[in-house]
Amino acid sequence: MSSIENNSDSVKTTSYKVVLPFYIYAALAFLTASIFVFLHSTDFNGHYFQPHLLAITHTMALGWATMIILGSCHQLVPVLIEGKLHSEGLAKATFIFAAIGIPLLVYAFYFFELNIVAIIGGSLIVFSILLFFINLSMSISKSKKENVHAAFIFTSSLWLLITVSLGLLLIYNFTHLILSKSSLQFLSLHAHIGIIGWFSLLVIGVSSRLIPMFLISKYNNSKLLWVIFVLINSALIIYILFYFSFLHSILTVASIALFLIAIFLFVKHIYASYIQRIRKKVDEQMQLSLLSILMLFFPIIISIILIAISLYFKTGSNKVVLLYGFMIFFGWLTAIILGMTFKTLPFIVWNKVYHNKASQGKTINPKDLFSSKIYKMMAFSYIISFLFFCLGLFLPLHLFLKVGAVILILTALLYNLNVFKILLHKTEK
């Protein structure tokens, strides 16, 4: 943690008033999505294109994963570029527009009323991400230091802007048919620009910096990270260019191959960081974060199965598609967020409460701001819920889905309990 403190002292860090609302919103969105999963677990036995499943997916993708990542980026970018965020006002506006737009969009999907409410919600989200992209661009442009992690964040934010813009276009296309094909035919393209371009690129770029930092590792290999950066972007560009061509299936395999190479190189990077770590004891938060990296291979394997099914049977499997989506949003992304939240949020709040008092005497450590016992319970319940739900999807057994959903709600409650314990912390007398 000391490395973050040193970095944050050398640059003007973003105000906690900008960052914390993103964490609060994300925590509540995770709980909301978990309740949705419980209420509509039977929907997971049907087709993946259903109103309730669309609402759950976008609550997880936008309300949970994207919101907490946006908050983290506003805090992390100044450290990476050794400068300050261009505008905290734009950052606050990013939160406000997204915070209003996301529930409007989720409501529209939930009741499948793709009318003015959906368009307004989608437009607010696009505008929010545009502000984020402008703020990020201006911040990075002022930096004279070349940083591969900043390149990951900048490029992934561009892909995010493309993702939400295409999403808004698809909503409009449902009622006005302005595209040559139906919105459903663009759904996989929309999803994978977001999954690969936004989430994968961003998470790999940020975690390749944070994990070695929290492990206090001596390892650093920027050249390898640049190779990973090129491979992931190349894989996505190939996928997009040939999405509607007759070579789509074959070149999708090529895209997956490039992406797999990138993931193996990323794992190599993290493994080298782990081996060369100075801090030998790995805490629970880092254990879950490291587990999330392995969980990334699950949806990749499932995607290969999906390609095989489409090639041999000329159709997809709803069950496999649902398993694929669940492993991404409730598996890989959720696991790394559950781990990294309690490595980043405690320091942000500690800096808010104790930064001016640190020189006056001994203060508590950031890790003391949350309950380790509650965290362990949360991590255990999360793994159990993930296993139950995956088995329920695969077999399929509705009882397993229901049990997994109940335990997922418990996970979200424990997560929220610890998050608000940190947020409500007061200076010790």
Contacts in CASP RR format, 6 or more apart in sequence:
PFRMAT RR
TARGET T0000
AUTHOR 0000-0000-0000
METHOD contacts of the structure
MODEL  1
MSSIENNSDSVKTTSYKVVLPFYIYAALAFLTASIFVFLHSTDFNGHYFQ
PHLLAITHTMALGWATMIILGSCHQLVPVLIEGKLHSEGLAKATFIFAAI
GIPLLVYAFYFFELNIVAIIGGSLIVFSILLFFINLSMSISKSKKENVHA
AFIFTSSLWLLITVSLGLLLIYNFTHLILSKSSLQFLSLHAHIGIIGWFS
LLVIGVSSRLIPMFLISKYNNSKLLWVIFVLINSALIIYILFYFSFLHSI
LTVASIALFLIAIFLFVKHIYASYIQRIRKKVDEQMQLSLLSILMLFFPI
IISIILIAISLYFKTGSNKVVLLYGFMIFFGWLTAIILGMTFKTLPFIVW
NKVYHNKASQGKTINPKDLFSSKIYKMMAFSYIISFLFFCLGLFLPLHLF
LKVGAVILILTALLYNLNVFKILLHKTEK
1 214 0 8 1.000
1 347 0 8 1.000
1 365 0 8 1.000
1 366 0 8 1.000
1 367 0 8 1.000
3 213 0 8 1.000
3 216 0 8 1.000
4 79 0 8 1.000
4 213 0 8 1.000
4 347 0 8 1.000
5 347 0 8 1.000
7 79 0 8 1.000
7 82 0 8 1.000
8 79 0 8 1.000
8 351 0 8 1.000
10 82 0 8 1.000
11 78 0 8 1.000
11 79 0 8 1.000
11 82 0 8 1.000
11 83 0 8 1.000
11 84 0 8 1.000
12 78 0 8 1.000
12 83 0 8 1.000
12 84 0 8 1.000
13 75 0 8 1.000
13 78 0 8 1.000
13 79 0 8 1.000
13 351 0 8 1.000
14 74 0 8 1.000
14 75 0 8 1.000
14 78 0 8 1.000
14 84 0 8 1.000
14 85 0 8 1.000
14 88 0 8 1.000
14 91 0 8 1.000
15 88 0 8 1.000
16 348 0 8 1.000
16 349 0 8 1.000
16 351 0 8 1.000
16 352 0 8 1.000
17 88 0 8 1.000
17 92 0 8 1.000
18 71 0 8 1.000
18 74 0 8 1.000
18 85 0 8 1.000
18 88 0 8 1.000
18 89 0 8 1.000
18 91 0 8 1.000
18 92 0 8 1.000
18 95 0 8 1.000
19 71 0 8 1.000
19 72 0 8 1.000
19 74 0 8 1.000
19 75 0 8 1.000
19 348 0 8 1.000
20 348 0 8 1.000
20 349 0 8 1.000
20 423 0 8 1.000
21 95 0 8 1.000
21 99 0 8 1.000
22 67 0 8 1.000
22 68 0 8 1.000
22 70 0 8 1.000
22 71 0 8 1.000
22 72 0 8 1.000
22 74 0 8 1.000
22 95 0 8 1.000
23 68 0 8 1.000
23 71 0 8 1.000
23 341 0 8 1.000
23 345 0 8 1.000
23 419 0 8 1.000
23 423 0 8 1.000
24 419 0 8 1.000
24 423 0 8 1.000
25 63 0 8 1.000
25 67 0 8 1.000
25 95 0 8 1.000
25 99 0 8 1.000
26 63 0 8 1.000
26 64 0 8 1.000
26 65 0 8 1.000
26 67 0 8 1.000
26 68 0 8 1.000
26 337 0 8 1.000
27 415 0 8 1.000
27 416 0 8 1.000
27 419 0 8 1.000
27 420 0 8 1.000
28 416 0 8 1.000
29 59 0 8 1.000
29 60 0 8 1.000
29 62 0 8 1.000
29 63 0 8 1.000
29 64 0 8 1.000
29 67 0 8 1.000
29 102 0 8 1.000
30 60 0 8 1.000
30 64 0 8 1.000
30 334 0 8 1.000
30 412 0 8 1.000
30 415 0 8 1.000
30 416 0 8 1.000
31 409 0 8 1.000
31 412 0 8 1.000
31 413 0 8 1.000
31 415 0 8 1.000
31 416 0 8 1.000
32 59 0 8 1.000
33 56 0 8 1.000
33 59 0 8 1.000
33 60 0 8 1.000
33 64 0 8 1.000
33 412 0 8 1.000
34 405 0 8 1.000
34 408 0 8 1.000
34 409 0 8 1.000
34 411 0 8 1.000
34 412 0 8 1.000
35 409 0 8 1.000
36 52 0 8 1.000
36 55 0 8 1.000
36 56 0 8 1.000
36 59 0 8 1.000
37 56 0 8 1.000
37 330 0 8 1.000
37 389 0 8 1.000
37 405 0 8 1.000
37 408 0 8 1.000
38 402 0 8 1.000
38 405 0 8 1.000
38 406 0 8 1.000
38 408 0 8 1.000
38 409 0 8 1.000
39 52 0 8 1.000
40 52 0 8 1.000
40 53 0 8 1.000
40 56 0 8 1.000
41 398 0 8 1.000
41 401 0 8 1.000
41 402 0 8 1.000
41 405 0 8 1.000
42 398 0 8 1.000
42 401 0 8 1.000
43 50 0 8 1.000
43 52 0 8 1.000
43 53 0 8 1.000
44 53 0 8 1.000
44 322 0 8 1.000
44 326 0 8 1.000
44 393 0 8 1.000
44 396 0 8 1.000
44 401 0 8 1.000
45 396 0 8 1.000
45 398 0 8 1.000
45 401 0 8 1.000
46 318 0 8 1.000
46 322 0 8 1.000
47 318 0 8 1.000
48 318 0 8 1.000
48 321 0 8 1.000
48 322 0 8 1.000
49 184 0 8 1.000
49 187 0 8 1.000
51 109 0 8 1.000
51 110 0 8 1.000
51 111 0 8 1.000
51 112 0 8 1.000
52 110 0 8 1.000
53 322 0 8 1.000
54 109 0 8 1.000
54 110 0 8 1.000
54 112 0 8 1.000
55 106 0 8 1.000
55 107 0 8 1.000
55 109 0 8 1.000
55 110 0 8 1.000
57 325 0 8 1.000
57 329 0 8 1.000
58 102 0 8 1.000
58 105 0 8 1.000
58 106 0 8 1.000
58 109 0 8 1.000
59 102 0 8 1.000
59 106 0 8 1.000
60 329 0 8 1.000
60 330 0 8 1.000
60 333 0 8 1.000
60 334 0 8 1.000
61 194 0 8 1.000
61 329 0 8 1.000
62 98 0 8 1.000
62 102 0 8 1.000
62 105 0 8 1.000
62 106 0 8 1.000
62 125 0 8 1.000
63 98 0 8 1.000
63 102 0 8 1.000
64 329 0 8 1.000
64 333 0 8 1.000
64 334 0 8 1.000
64 337 0 8 1.000
65 199 0 8 1.000
65 329 0 8 1.000
65 333 0 8 1.000
65 334 0 8 1.000
65 337 0 8 1.000
66 98 0 8 1.000
66 160 0 8 1.000
66 198 0 8 1.000
67 95 0 8 1.000
67 98 0 8 1.000
67 99 0 8 1.000
67 102 0 8 1.000
68 337 0 8 1.000
68 341 0 8 1.000
69 202 0 8 1.000
69 203 0 8 1.000
69 206 0 8 1.000
70 94 0 8 1.000
70 95 0 8 1.000
70 98 0 8 1.000
70 132 0 8 1.000
71 95 0 8 1.000
72 206 0 8 1.000
72 340 0 8 1.000
72 344 0 8 1.000
73 132 0 8 1.000
73 136 0 8 1.000
73 153 0 8 1.000
73 157 0 8 1.000
73 202 0 8 1.000
73 206 0 8 1.000
74 85 0 8 1.000
74 91 0 8 1.000
75 344 0 8 1.000
75 348 0 8 1.000
76 153 0 8 1.000
76 206 0 8 1.000
76 209 0 8 1.000
76 210 0 8 1.000
77 85 0 8 1.000
77 136 0 8 1.000
77 139 0 8 1.000
77 140 0 8 1.000
77 150 0 8 1.000
77 153 0 8 1.000
78 84 0 8 1.000
78 85 0 8 1.000
78 139 0 8 1.000
80 147 0 8 1.000
80 149 0 8 1.000
80 150 0 8 1.000
80 153 0 8 1.000
80 209 0 8 1.000
81 139 0 8 1.000
81 140 0 8 1.000
81 142 0 8 1.000
81 143 0 8 1.000
81 145 0 8 1.000
81 147 0 8 1.000
81 150 0 8 1.000
82 143 0 8 1.000
82 145 0 8 1.000
83 139 0 8 1.000
83 142 0 8 1.000
83 143 0 8 1.000
84 139 0 8 1.000
85 91 0 8 1.000
85 135 0 8 1.000
85 139 0 8 1.000
86 135 0 8 1.000
86 136 0 8 1.000
86 138 0 8 1.000
86 139 0 8 1.000
86 142 0 8 1.000
87 135 0 8 1.000
87 138 0 8 1.000
90 131 0 8 1.000
90 132 0 8 1.000
90 134 0 8 1.000
90 135 0 8 1.000
91 132 0 8 1.000
91 135 0 8 1.000
93 128 0 8 1.000
93 131 0 8 1.000
94 128 0 8 1.000
94 129 0 8 1.000
94 131 0 8 1.000
94 132 0 8 1.000
94 135 0 8 1.000
95 128 0 8 1.000
96 128 0 8 1.000
97 124 0 8 1.000
97 125 0 8 1.000
97 127 0 8 1.000
97 128 0 8 1.000
97 131 0 8 1.000
98 124 0 8 1.000
98 125 0 8 1.000
98 128 0 8 1.000
98 129 0 8 1.000
100 121 0 8 1.000
100 124 0 8 1.000
101 120 0 8 1.000
101 121 0 8 1.000
101 122 0 8 1.000
101 124 0 8 1.000
101 125 0 8 1.000
101 128 0 8 1.000
102 121 0 8 1.000
102 125 0 8 1.000
104 117 0 8 1.000
104 118 0 8 1.000
104 120 0 8 1.000
104 121 0 8 1.000
104 122 0 8 1.000
104 124 0 8 1.000
105 118 0 8 1.000
105 121 0 8 1.000
105 122 0 8 1.000
105 125 0 8 1.000
107 113 0 8 1.000
107 117 0 8 1.000
108 114 0 8 1.000
108 115 0 8 1.000
108 117 0 8 1.000
108 118 0 8 1.000
108 121 0 8 1.000
108 171 0 8 1.000
109 118 0 8 1.000
114 171 0 8 1.000
114 174 0 8 1.000
114 175 0 8 1.000
115 175 0 8 1.000
118 171 0 8 1.000
119 168 0 8 1.000
119 171 0 8 1.000
119 172 0 8 1.000
122 164 0 8 1.000
122 167 0 8 1.000
122 168 0 8 1.000
122 171 0 8 1.000
123 168 0 8 1.000
125 164 0 8 1.000
125 168 0 8 1.000
126 161 0 8 1.000
126 164 0 8 1.000
126 165 0 8 1.000
126 168 0 8 1.000
129 157 0 8 1.000
129 160 0 8 1.000
129 161 0 8 1.000
129 164 0 8 1.000
130 161 0 8 1.000
132 157 0 8 1.000
132 160 0 8 1.000
133 157 0 8 1.000
133 158 0 8 1.000
133 160 0 8 1.000
133 161 0 8 1.000
136 153 0 8 1.000
136 154 0 8 1.000
136 157 0 8 1.000
137 154 0 8 1.000
140 150 0 8 1.000
140 154 0 8 1.000
143 150 0 8 1.000
148 205 0 8 1.000
148 222 0 8 1.000
148 225 0 8 1.000
148 226 0 8 1.000
148 229 0 8 1.000
149 205 0 8 1.000
149 206 0 8 1.000
149 208 0 8 1.000
149 209 0 8 1.000
149 225 0 8 1.000
151 226 0 8 1.000
151 229 0 8 1.000
152 201 0 8 1.000
152 202 0 8 1.000
152 204 0 8 1.000
152 205 0 8 1.000
152 206 0 8 1.000
152 208 0 8 1.000
152 225 0 8 1.000
152 229 0 8 1.000
153 202 0 8 1.000
153 205 0 8 1.000
153 206 0 8 1.000
155 197 0 8 1.000
155 201 0 8 1.000
155 229 0 8 1.000
155 233 0 8 1.000
156 197 0 8 1.000
156 198 0 8 1.000
156 199 0 8 1.000
156 201 0 8 1.000
156 202 0 8 1.000
156 205 0 8 1.000
157 198 0 8 1.000
157 202 0 8 1.000
159 193 0 8 1.000
159 194 0 8 1.000
159 196 0 8 1.000
159 197 0 8 1.000
159 198 0 8 1.000
159 201 0 8 1.000
159 236 0 8 1.000
160 194 0 8 1.000
160 197 0 8 1.000
160 198 0 8 1.000
160 202 0 8 1.000
162 193 0 8 1.000
163 190 0 8 1.000
163 193 0 8 1.000
163 194 0 8 1.000
163 197 0 8 1.000
163 198 0 8 1.000
166 186 0 8 1.000
166 189 0 8 1.000
166 190 0 8 1.000
166 193 0 8 1.000
167 190 0 8 1.000
169 178 0 8 1.000
169 179 0 8 1.000
170 179 0 8 1.000
170 183 0 8 1.000
170 186 0 8 1.000
170 187 0 8 1.000
170 190 0 8 1.000
171 183 0 8 1.000
172 178 0 8 1.000
173 179 0 8 1.000
173 182 0 8 1.000
173 183 0 8 1.000
173 186 0 8 1.000
174 183 0 8 1.000
179 186 0 8 1.000
181 244 0 8 1.000
188 243 0 8 1.000
189 239 0 8 1.000
189 240 0 8 1.000
189 243 0 8 1.000
192 236 0 8 1.000
192 239 0 8 1.000
193 236 0 8 1.000
193 240 0 8 1.000
195 328 0 8 1.000
196 232 0 8 1.000
196 235 0 8 1.000
196 236 0 8 1.000
196 239 0 8 1.000
196 259 0 8 1.000
197 232 0 8 1.000
197 233 0 8 1.000
197 236 0 8 1.000
199 328 0 8 1.000
199 333 0 8 1.000
200 232 0 8 1.000
200 259 0 8 1.000
200 296 0 8 1.000
201 229 0 8 1.000
201 232 0 8 1.000
201 233 0 8 1.000
203 333 0 8 1.000
203 336 0 8 1.000
204 228 0 8 1.000
204 232 0 8 1.000
204 262 0 8 1.000
204 266 0 8 1.000
205 225 0 8 1.000
205 229 0 8 1.000
207 270 0 8 1.000
207 289 0 8 1.000
207 293 0 8 1.000
207 336 0 8 1.000
207 340 0 8 1.000
208 225 0 8 1.000
208 228 0 8 1.000
208 266 0 8 1.000
208 269 0 8 1.000
208 270 0 8 1.000
210 340 0 8 1.000
210 343 0 8 1.000
210 344 0 8 1.000
211 270 0 8 1.000
211 273 0 8 1.000
211 286 0 8 1.000
211 289 0 8 1.000
211 290 0 8 1.000
212 219 0 8 1.000
212 220 0 8 1.000
212 270 0 8 1.000
212 273 0 8 1.000
212 277 0 8 1.000
214 285 0 8 1.000
214 286 0 8 1.000
214 289 0 8 1.000
214 343 0 8 1.000
215 273 0 8 1.000
215 274 0 8 1.000
215 277 0 8 1.000
215 278 0 8 1.000
215 279 0 8 1.000
215 282 0 8 1.000
215 286 0 8 1.000
216 277 0 8 1.000
216 278 0 8 1.000
216 279 0 8 1.000
217 273 0 8 1.000
217 274 0 8 1.000
217 276 0 8 1.000
217 277 0 8 1.000
217 278 0 8 1.000
218 276 0 8 1.000
218 277 0 8 1.000
218 278 0 8 1.000
219 269 0 8 1.000
219 272 0 8 1.000
219 273 0 8 1.000
219 275 0 8 1.000
219 276 0 8 1.000
221 269 0 8 1.000
221 272 0 8 1.000
224 265 0 8 1.000
224 268 0 8 1.000
224 269 0 8 1.000
225 269 0 8 1.000
227 262 0 8 1.000
227 265 0 8 1.000
228 262 0 8 1.000
228 265 0 8 1.000
228 266 0 8 1.000
228 269 0 8 1.000
231 258 0 8 1.000
231 259 0 8 1.000
231 261 0 8 1.000
231 262 0 8 1.000
231 265 0 8 1.000
232 258 0 8 1.000
232 259 0 8 1.000
232 262 0 8 1.000
234 258 0 8 1.000
235 255 0 8 1.000
235 256 0 8 1.000
235 258 0 8 1.000
235 259 0 8 1.000
235 262 0 8 1.000
236 255 0 8 1.000
238 251 0 8 1.000
238 254 0 8 1.000
238 255 0 8 1.000
238 258 0 8 1.000
239 251 0 8 1.000
239 252 0 8 1.000
239 255 0 8 1.000
242 248 0 8 1.000
242 251 0 8 1.000
242 252 0 8 1.000
245 251 0 8 1.000
249 307 0 8 1.000
249 310 0 8 1.000
249 311 0 8 1.000
252 307 0 8 1.000
253 304 0 8 1.000
253 307 0 8 1.000
256 300 0 8 1.000
256 303 0 8 1.000
256 304 0 8 1.000
256 307 0 8 1.000
259 300 0 8 1.000
260 300 0 8 1.000
263 296 0 8 1.000
263 297 0 8 1.000
263 300 0 8 1.000
266 293 0 8 1.000
267 293 0 8 1.000
270 290 0 8 1.000
270 293 0 8 1.000
274 282 0 8 1.000
274 290 0 8 1.000
282 290 0 8 1.000
283 367 0 8 1.000
284 372 0 8 1.000
284 375 0 8 1.000
284 376 0 8 1.000
284 379 0 8 1.000
285 339 0 8 1.000
285 340 0 8 1.000
285 342 0 8 1.000
285 343 0 8 1.000
285 375 0 8 1.000
286 339 0 8 1.000
286 343 0 8 1.000
287 379 0 8 1.000
288 335 0 8 1.000
288 336 0 8 1.000
288 338 0 8 1.000
288 339 0 8 1.000
288 379 0 8 1.000
288 382 0 8 1.000
289 335 0 8 1.000
289 336 0 8 1.000
289 339 0 8 1.000
289 340 0 8 1.000
289 343 0 8 1.000
291 335 0 8 1.000
292 331 0 8 1.000
292 332 0 8 1.000
292 333 0 8 1.000
292 335 0 8 1.000
292 336 0 8 1.000
292 339 0 8 1.000
293 336 0 8 1.000
295 327 0 8 1.000
295 331 0 8 1.000
295 332 0 8 1.000
295 335 0 8 1.000
296 332 0 8 1.000
298 327 0 8 1.000
298 331 0 8 1.000
298 332 0 8 1.000
299 324 0 8 1.000
299 325 0 8 1.000
299 327 0 8 1.000
299 328 0 8 1.000
299 332 0 8 1.000
302 320 0 8 1.000
302 323 0 8 1.000
302 324 0 8 1.000
302 327 0 8 1.000
303 324 0 8 1.000
305 320 0 8 1.000
306 316 0 8 1.000
306 317 0 8 1.000
306 320 0 8 1.000
306 321 0 8 1.000
306 324 0 8 1.000
309 315 0 8 1.000
309 316 0 8 1.000
309 317 0 8 1.000
309 320 0 8 1.000
310 316 0 8 1.000
319 393 0 8 1.000
319 394 0 8 1.000
319 396 0 8 1.000
322 393 0 8 1.000
323 390 0 8 1.000
323 393 0 8 1.000
323 394 0 8 1.000
326 389 0 8 1.000
326 390 0 8 1.000
326 393 0 8 1.000
327 390 0 8 1.000
330 386 0 8 1.000
330 389 0 8 1.000
330 408 0 8 1.000
331 386 0 8 1.000
334 382 0 8 1.000
335 382 0 8 1.000
335 386 0 8 1.000
338 378 0 8 1.000
338 379 0 8 1.000
338 382 0 8 1.000
338 411 0 8 1.000
338 415 0 8 1.000
339 379 0 8 1.000
341 415 0 8 1.000
341 419 0 8 1.000
342 370 0 8 1.000
342 375 0 8 1.000
342 418 0 8 1.000
345 419 0 8 1.000
345 422 0 8 1.000
345 423 0 8 1.000
346 366 0 8 1.000
346 367 0 8 1.000
346 369 0 8 1.000
346 370 0 8 1.000
346 422 0 8 1.000
347 366 0 8 1.000
349 366 0 8 1.000
349 369 0 8 1.000
349 422 0 8 1.000
349 423 0 8 1.000
349 425 0 8 1.000
350 363 0 8 1.000
350 364 0 8 1.000
350 365 0 8 1.000
350 366 0 8 1.000
350 369 0 8 1.000
353 425 0 8 1.000
353 426 0 8 1.000
353 427 0 8 1.000
354 363 0 8 1.000
354 364 0 8 1.000
354 427 0 8 1.000
357 363 0 8 1.000
357 427 0 8 1.000
363 428 0 8 1.000
364 428 0 8 1.000
369 421 0 8 1.000
369 422 0 8 1.000
369 425 0 8 1.000
370 418 0 8 1.000
370 419 0 8 1.000
370 421 0 8 1.000
370 422 0 8 1.000
371 417 0 8 1.000
371 418 0 8 1.000
371 421 0 8 1.000
374 414 0 8 1.000
374 417 0 8 1.000
374 418 0 8 1.000
374 421 0 8 1.000
375 414 0 8 1.000
375 418 0 8 1.000
377 414 0 8 1.000
378 411 0 8 1.000
378 414 0 8 1.000
378 415 0 8 1.000
378 418 0 8 1.000
381 407 0 8 1.000
381 410 0 8 1.000
381 411 0 8 1.000
381 414 0 8 1.000
382 408 0 8 1.000
382 411 0 8 1.000
384 404 0 8 1.000
384 407 0 8 1.000
385 404 0 8 1.000
385 405 0 8 1.000
385 406 0 8 1.000
385 407 0 8 1.000
385 408 0 8 1.000
385 410 0 8 1.000
385 411 0 8 1.000
388 400 0 8 1.000
388 401 0 8 1.000
388 403 0 8 1.000
388 404 0 8 1.000
388 407 0 8 1.000
389 400 0 8 1.000
389 401 0 8 1.000
389 404 0 8 1.000
389 405 0 8 1.000
389 408 0 8 1.000
391 397 0 8 1.000
391 400 0 8 1.000
392 398 0 8 1.000
392 400 0 8 1.000
392 401 0 8 1.000
393 401 0 8 1.000
END
